[in-house]
Amino acid sequence: MTVPNLTLNNNTEIPQLGFGVFQVPPAQTADVVSQALEVGYRHIDTAQMYQNEQEVGEALRATDVPRSDLWITSKLNNGFHRPDDARRAFGETMDRLGLEQIDLFLVHWPLPTLYDGDYVSTWRTLAEFVEDGRARSIGVSNFQPAHLDRIVAETGVVPAVNQIEVHPYFTNEEARAASIRHGIEVEAWSPIAQGAVLDDPVIGKIAAAHGRTPSQVTLRWHVERGDIIFPKTTHRERMEENFAVFDFELTADEVAQISALDKGEAGRTGPNPDIFDYVPD
């Protein structure tokens, strides 16, 4: 099965389906990523705060998949927003992953209540990594409309992606719309709401009509809307299930039914980016 590519605003192409390693224990990560590559995933999404970049790198070094076929993403730790810290941390990410160039590097959270509210300097620092050739693309994660407007206005550098929480119970339309308005692709984290949507009767009925699982239908809903997704699992059969979402389509009415499940802010499973201020020890 072929995973379609989406073209980013810098004319690079990113696989629409990837594999996430959030909360995958480091001891399991190399094996899990290796299995995902065997299944056919070519887009791997990690982060400094996941503490498994080294193990992702081990899987990359062990695979026979050509580097040119892979798309690797990581994200800046919340404790390293100051420019010199960001530069050092980025170099350490490259060393852990064993890469000379990373495909995408993100500011993980805007942290508007920390660092005197200065996430612009952090964003400007990431632009250096594209200029020196060590990053193909840069982007942001969990940025609200005002955060996007500010960094674009003050730097002129438009993120390639905005990775935000999106799923049927929290469609996050304002952040999606702001991203699209700037020409930024939307990446959806927690695409099945940490499993919460899998027992939803609306999704279940649509899944039964297509002879698919609720997870497949939910991921297909994202695909139909243009989201980039990277479901996480440590189980091979789930990897295969999540990968098989490009050989069927939902009707416009089915997409609308799933979108109507949105609960607004009450559906959010993760922190609100306007107030999130966690910095690891």
N, C-alpha and C positions, 0 to 999 in steps of 0.2 A: 504494500500500500504506500502511495506517495503522499507525503505531507506537503501541502502548498507553502510557498514562501510569500511573505508580504514585503513590499519594498518600503524601507524607511526613508525619512526625509533627506538623508545623505546618500541615497541611491544604493545602499547596501541591502541585501535580502536576508530576512530572518525567518526561520521555520515557524509556522503558526502554532505548532504543537511542540512543546518541550517537556523536559522531565525535571521536576523540582526536588531538592534535597533538604528542604527545611525540616528540622526535627528528625532527620535520619542520623542515628548515632554514628560518630566517626568510625567506630570499629566495623560497622556494616557498610559504610558509604562506598568504598572501592568496589566491593562485590555487587552492590545494588546498581551502581552506575554502569558497571560492566554488563550486567544483565539488561539494563535499559538500552545500551548500545547494541546488544545482540538482537533485541526485539525490533530495533529500527530507529529509536530516538537519536536525533543528531543535535539537539538543543538542550544544554544542561544549564540549570539555574542554581547558583549557590550564592553565598554571601560571607563576608568576614565574620559576622555575628553567628553564623551557623556552626562555626568551628570545625568545618569538614572540607575546607578547600584543599588541604594537603592530600586527603584521601580521594577527592575528585581528580586531583592531579595524578595520583597513582593509577587510576582507571584510564585516564587519557594516555599515560605513558605505555600502558599495557595493551591498548586496543590496536587492531589493524586498520581501523577506520582512518582514512586520510585526514590530516588536520584541516584541509580545505573544505571538507564536508561537514565539519563541526561548527557549532555556534556555542560559545561559552560566555556566560554572564556571571559577574559577581558584583558585590555592593559594599560601599564604605561603612565601616563600623561607626556607630553613633559617637564614640569617644574620640574620633579622629577628624572632626570637622575643620579644625584650624589648618590653614594651608600647608604648613610644614609637616604637620601630623598626617594630613591626607596624602602628601607626596610619599612619605615614608611607608605608610600603610599600603598604598598602591604597589610600591615596589615589592613589599612582602607578599602581597597577593600573587603577583606575577611569579615570584620564586616558588610559592607553595603549589601553584597550578602547573609550574614548569613551562610557561608560555613566554614567547617573545612578543606576542601581541594578543590582547584579549578582545573579543568581539564586542562586548558591551560592559560598561562599568557604570554603576548607578550610585547616586546619593540615596542611601537607604531610607532615611526619614528627614523631613525638613527641620524638625526641632525648633519651631519658632519661638519657644519660650527660653531657649538656651543660647549660649554664644552671642548674647546681646541681640538675638534675632537675626544674626548675619549668616544666612545660608547662601547668600549671593557669592561671598568670597570662596566658599566651598565649591560652588558650581563653577566659578571662574577657574579654580584650580584644576578641576576635572578636564576642562577644555585644553589644558596644557598637555594632557596625556594623548589627546588626538593629534595635537600639533607635533609632538615628538614621535608619533607613529606607534606608540605602545598600546593604544586603544583605537579600534576601528570606529566605535560609536560610544557615545555617552548618553546617559539619561537620568531620570529621577524615579523615585518610588514614594508613594503615599503623599504626593504633592497635591494640595487643594488648588482650586482655580486662582486664588489670590497669589499663592506661591508661584504658580506657573507664570502668571502675568508679570510678577516682579522680576524673576530671573531673566525672562526674555527681554523686558524693557531695559534692565540695567546692564545686561551683557551682550545682547544681540545674538546669543547662542541659544538655539532652540533644541530642547532635548529630543532624542530620537524616540524615546518611549517614556511613558509614565506607568509604572507598575503599581496598581491600586487594588484594594479589595473590591471584587465584583463577583456576584453570584445571584441566583434568582431571588433570594430574600433581601439582597442589598445591591441594587443595580447601579448605585452610585452615579446617577445620571449627570449631576452637575460637574463632577470631576471628569467624567467621560467626555462630556460636551466641550469643556474647556480644553481638554487635551486635543480633541479632534479639531477644534477651532484653530489651534496653533499648528496643526499638521503633525501632531504627535500621536504615534500608535499607542493603543491601550493594551497593557498586559494585565491580565486578571489573576491576582493571587487568591487563594482559597476558592477555586472555581466551583467547588461543590459544597461550600460552606462547612468545611470539615465534616462532611457527611450528613449534615442536617437536612439537606433537601432530598435525600435519597428515599425517604419514606413519604414524600409529599404525594397525595392522591392525584393531583393534576399531572405531575411528572410521571407518576406510575401508569396512568391511563394512556398517556402519549407513548410511553415506552412499550406498553403492551401492544399498541396499535402497530408499532414498527418492528416488533419482535426484538427489541433492544433492552438494555438495562437502563435504570434511571440515571446512572452515572454517564453512560454513553449519550443519552438524550440531553442531559445538562451540558456536557461538553460540546455537543453539537449546537446547542443553543448559543453558546459563546462563539463558536465558529461562524454561525450564520450572522451574528452581529459584528463580526470582524475583530473580536478579541484574540490576543495571543495568550495561550494557556500552557501551563506546565503542571499538571496534576502530580501529586507525590504519592508513592506507595512503595513498600518494601517487598511486595508480593508479585512474583512473575506473572501470575494469571491476571492480576489487576493491571499490570503494565500493558499486557496484550489487549485487555478489554478497553483500556483508555486510549490505546493507539488506533483502535478500529472505529473511528468516527468520521471517516471521509468517504465511505461508500453508501451513505444514505443522506437524505435531506429532510428537514422539517418544513411543514407548510408555513406560510406567513401567519396563519391563524394560530398554529401551535406555538410559534415564536412569541406571539402576542400573549397567549395564555400564560406562558412561563414568565414573561416579563411582568405580567400583572400580579405575580406573587410577591413583588417588592414590598417590603415592610418599612422602607425608609430607614431612619437612624436606628430603629429598634431591631433591624435585621443585621446590623453590623456585628461581626464576631471578633474583630480585632480592635486595637486602640483607635481613638480619634486623632488624626494627625495634627489638629489644631492645638491639642494639649499634651500629646505624647512627649515625654521627656526622659525616657529610660536611657541610661548610659551604663554599659557593662562595667563591672569592677576591673 
